[in-house]
Amino acid sequence: MARLNEDTIKAAWQYLEANKIFSIGELASVLRCSIPNARLKLKQWRTYTSYNQNGKYYTLPHVPEFSKHGLWMYKDVTFSKHGNLKKTIIHLVTASPAGLSGKQLGELLGLSPQSFLHHFRGCAGICREKQDGVYIYFSDTDVVYEKQTQQRSSLVCRSTIDTISDTEAVMILVAIIQQHGISAEDILALPEIKKSKLNLVNIQGFIEHHGLLKKIPDSRH
């Protein structure tokens, strides 16, 4: 690579700072060099590459003001301090306390889930499970996965409890008291429960939250 004039580099640096983001063509233009030489400068300067817009845009390393998730958006161009989209998704999923749905990932990344998630069905570093008709993405590291699934179950349970009225809670409790060992499916089939808006998930969550699960005898004794 031919040595660039220091004044040219200084002027280019000021221009790129002011514009915040730039394409490889713009960089080659302000440096008055070839595209291959401009790419060498990108590497030397350790610029960030956008994870959307087909990786068309770049920014100088000190320009982005990253969020707590390590993401930065300027206009409609988005960057990640974690690297490309794949590395970013793996980081976001792994760092999440209870895994993330496709919708949650899309909201964090500023992308439509349909535009990228199909590329990550078998991606190393993450795994997905369908829960209540929605795919949830977890870390594929055993220890992290276990913590995330436990936390999500707890969140789902609390959310379920919040949707049950006092009257509905009393109906469930009465059914359990009157018919010791009754299952959630049997409770759902009761005439008075059918008239309510309760569903199987509501009832199961209520039973689990209050520790009302039927005790199963230990057959080892």
N, C-alpha and C positions, 0 to 999 in steps of 0.2 A: 504493500500500500504506500503510495506516495505521501510524503510528509505534508500535512496541511498547514497552511499559514496560521499562526497563533491568533492574529486579528480576525481571520475568517471563523475560527473555532469560537472565539469569544462572542462575535456577532451572532453566530448560529445559536449558541447557548442562550443568549438573551432572548432571541426570537422564540425559541422552543419553550422557555420558561413562561413567556408572556402568553403564548398560545395554549399552553398546558398539554395538549395532545397533538400528535402529528403522524403523518404517514411516511413510509420509506421514501416516497417520491419527493415529499417536502424536505426531508432531511438531506437527500442527495442534492436538491436544488440550493439550499442555503449553504451547504458545505462546498458546492461546486465540484462534486466528485461523482464517480460512478455508483450505481446501485450496490455492487459487491463491496465497494469501499465504505458505503454508508452502513451496510449491515455489520461490517467490522466495528464501526463506531458504536452501534447499538450494543454489541457485545462488550466492548471496552467500558462503556458508560453504565452497563448493567441496567438498562432501561426495563420498564415493565411493558408487557404486551397485553392488549385487551383480550378478554376471554369471550367477548361477543364481537359482532361485526367481522367475523372470520379472521380475527387476530390482525386486523388491518392497521390498528393504531398503536402508538407507543407513547410513553411518557417518561420524563427523567425521574430518577429514583427519589428525589427529594420533593417532588411536586405533589403527589397524592396525599390526601388527608384521610387515611384509612379509618373505617368504622371499627367498632370492637370486634367485628367478625373478620376484619382484614380486607374489607371491600371498599372500593371508591368508584363513584360514578361522576363523570363529567359530561353534561348534555345527555346523550343517549349511549355513551361509550363507557363500559365498565372494566375495572381492573381489580386484580387480587394480588395481595402480597404473598399468597401461597403458591402462585404459579398459574398454570393453565386451568381450564374448567374442570378437568378430571381431578387434579390435585386439590382444587378448591372444594369440590363436592365431597371428596373423601375427608378433608379436614373438617368441614362443617358438620357432616354426619357424625364423625368420631367425637367431635367436641360437644355435641348436643347431649343434654342430660337424659333425654327419653326418645332419641331417634327423631327423624323428621319425615313428614309426609311430602309427597311431590309438590303439593301446593305451598307448603312452608319453604321448601327449597327454592321454588320459583320466586316467592316473595323476597327471600333474602338476596337472591342473585339478580333480581330484576329481569327475569326471563320467563317465558311461558314454559311450563313443565313439559308440554307436548313437543317442544322444540329441541329438547336435549335428553330427557330421561330414558328414552328408548335405547340410547347408546350405553347405558350403565346397568343393564339387566344382570350381566354376569361380571361386573367390574370387581377386580381384586381390591380388597380394603373395605368394601361395603356389602351388605346383603339386604334383601327386602322380603317382607312378609305381608300378606294381605290380612288386614284386620277390619272387620265390619265393612268389607267392600272397598277399602282404601289401602294402597300399598304404603307401607312404612319402611323407611330405610334406616338400618342400624349398622354399627361397626361389625366387621366379621372377626374381630379379636374377641375371644371367648369371654374374658373378664369384663371388657367394656360392654359387650352385647348383653351379658347377664344383668348388669347394673341398669342399662338402658331399658330393657324389657320390663324389669321390675318397676322402674319409675313410671313407665308408660301405663302399666296396669294400674298403678296407684292413681295416676292422673285421670284415667278413664273411669275408675271407680268413683273418685270424688265428683267428677263431672256428672256421672249417672245419679249419684245421691242428690245432687243439687236440683235435679229435674223432678224429684219425687215430692209430692205434697204431703203434708201431715196426715191427711185423710187416707191417702194411698199407702203410706207407711203403716198406719194402723191396720188396714186391711191385710197387708202382708203378714204382720205380726200375729194377728188373730188366726190366720190360716195356719201358721207354723205352730201356734199353741194348741189349736184344736186338733190338728193332724200332725203329730210329732213325726219328723222325718220326711215330710212332704217335699217333693222336688220342685225346683223353679218352674219346670214344665207343667206340673200339676197345678201349681198356684195360678199360672197364666190361664189355665183352662177353667178356673172357677167362674161361675156366672157373674159375681160382683166385680171380679177383676177384668173380665171381658168388657164390661161397660166403661172401664176407665181407659186412660191413654197409655197404660203401662205396657211395656214389651218385655221380652225375655232378658235382654241385656240389662234393663232397669232392675228387674227382680234379682237377677244373679248378682249384680253389683251391690245391691242393698244387703243381700244375704252375706256376701263375702266381707263387706265393710263392717258389719256388726258381728262378725264371727258366728253366724247362725248356721254354718254348714253342718250337715249331719255327720256325727262322729262315726267313723268306720272302725269296727272292731279289729284289733291286731290279731291276725290269724296265726302268728308265730307262737302264741301262748296257749 
